[in-house]
Amino acid sequence: EAVDRAIRQLPVRNTFRDGEAAIPVAFLLRSADWRPLKAPWWLGKEVCIIGAGHNGNFFLRHCDGSIRYWDHTAQADTVLASSVSAFVARIVE
């Protein structure tokens, strides 16, 4: 599983990069631990929290399979990758 590999490599590969954007990854959850999010601030379609950045913002797996980044300050999500495997492939040193 791609997520399990990424979790094992987090001590070394812990920054999501997309072009010039860099988001430090604080933790990732095993896919077996993903659960639908029920929170008053989330009003979109079903998502699961799969991890978080060092600033407390969340990495979310959307029901369409994409990975999104929830920014609490902006109260908005941004699509980071089209799939979990595409997301973890961009977590680098």
LOBADO-817191 format. One record per residue (C-alpha): residue in three letters; z negated, x, y negated. Coordinates in steps of 0.25 Angstrom, whole numbers. Each point is the difference from the previous one (the first is absolute). Layout:
REM residues N
+------+-------+-------+-------+
! resn !    pz !    px !    py !
+------+-------+-------+-------+
!  ALA !     Z !     X !     Y !
...
+------+-------+-------+-------+
//
This chain:
REM residues 93
+------+-------+-------+-------+
! resn !    pz !    px !    py !
+------+-------+-------+-------+
!  GLU !     0 !     0 !     0 !
!  ALA !     4 !     5 !   -14 !
!  VAL !   -13 !    -4 !    -7 !
!  ASP !    -9 !     7 !    11 !
!  ARG !     8 !    13 !    -2 !
!  ALA !    -1 !    -2 !   -15 !
!  ILE !   -15 !    -2 !     1 !
!  ARG !    -2 !    13 !     8 !
!  GLN !     8 !     8 !   -10 !
!  LEU !    -8 !    -6 !   -12 !
!  PRO !    -8 !    13 !    -2 !
!  VAL !    13 !     7 !    -3 !
!  ARG !    11 !   -10 !    -3 !
!  ASN !    -8 !    -9 !   -10 !
!  THR !    10 !    -3 !   -12 !
!  PHE !    10 !   -11 !     0 !
!  ARG !    13 !     5 !    -7 !
!  ASP !    12 !    -8 !    -5 !
!  GLY !     8 !     8 !   -10 !
!  GLU !   -10 !     5 !   -11 !
!  ALA !   -10 !   -11 !     4 !
!  ALA !   -12 !     6 !     8 !
!  ILE !   -12 !    -9 !     5 !
!  PRO !   -11 !     7 !     7 !
!  VAL !    -4 !    -7 !    13 !
!  ALA !   -15 !    -2 !     2 !
!  PHE !     1 !    -7 !    13 !
!  LEU !     9 !    -7 !    10 !
!  LEU !    -4 !   -11 !    10 !
!  ARG !     4 !     0 !    14 !
!  SER !    11 !   -11 !     2 !
!  ALA !   -10 !    -7 !    10 !
!  ASP !   -10 !    -2 !   -11 !
!  TRP !    10 !    -7 !   -10 !
!  ARG !    -4 !   -14 !    -4 !
!  PRO !     6 !   -10 !    -9 !
!  LEU !    -6 !     2 !   -14 !
!  LYS !    -8 !   -11 !    -6 !
!  ALA !    -4 !     3 !   -15 !
!  PRO !     0 !    -8 !   -12 !
!  TRP !     8 !    10 !    -8 !
!  TRP !    12 !     0 !    11 !
!  LEU !     9 !   -12 !    -3 !
!  GLY !    12 !     5 !     7 !
!  LYS !     5 !    -2 !    15 !
!  GLU !    -8 !     5 !    11 !
!  VAL !    -4 !    15 !     0 !
!  CYS !    -9 !     9 !     7 !
!  ILE !    -7 !    12 !    -6 !
!  ILE !     4 !    12 !     8 !
!  GLY !    -6 !    11 !    -9 !
!  ALA !    -4 !     4 !   -14 !
!  GLY !     2 !    10 !   -11 !
!  HIS !   -11 !     9 !    -6 !
!  ASN !     0 !    -9 !   -12 !
!  GLY !    -4 !   -13 !     9 !
!  ASN !    14 !    -6 !    -1 !
!  PHE !     5 !    -5 !    14 !
!  PHE !    12 !     2 !     9 !
!  LEU !     4 !   -13 !     5 !
!  ARG !     9 !    -4 !    11 !
!  HIS !     8 !   -12 !    -4 !
!  CYS !     4 !   -11 !     9 !
!  ASP !    15 !     4 !    -2 !
!  GLY !    -4 !    14 !     6 !
!  SER !     0 !     8 !   -13 !
!  ILE !   -11 !     8 !    -5 !
!  ARG !    -5 !    -3 !   -14 !
!  TYR !   -10 !     7 !    -9 !
!  TRP !   -10 !   -10 !    -7 !
!  ASP !    -5 !     5 !   -14 !
!  HIS !   -13 !    -7 !    -4 !
!  THR !     2 !     4 !   -14 !
!  ALA !    14 !    -6 !    -2 !
!  GLN !    -3 !   -11 !    10 !
!  ALA !    14 !     3 !     6 !
!  ASP !     6 !     5 !    13 !
!  THR !    11 !    10 !     1 !
!  VAL !     9 !     2 !    12 !
!  LEU !    -1 !    14 !     6 !
!  ALA !     7 !    -1 !    13 !
!  SER !     8 !   -10 !     8 !
!  SER !    -8 !     3 !    12 !
!  VAL !   -13 !     6 !     6 !
!  SER !     8 !    12 !     6 !
!  ALA !     8 !     2 !   -13 !
!  PHE !   -14 !     0 !    -8 !
!  VAL !    -7 !    10 !     9 !
!  ALA !    13 !     9 !     0 !
!  ARG !    -3 !     2 !   -15 !
!  ILE !   -14 !     5 !     2 !
!  VAL !     0 !    15 !    -2 !
!  GLU !    -8 !    12 !    -3 !
+------+-------+-------+-------+
//
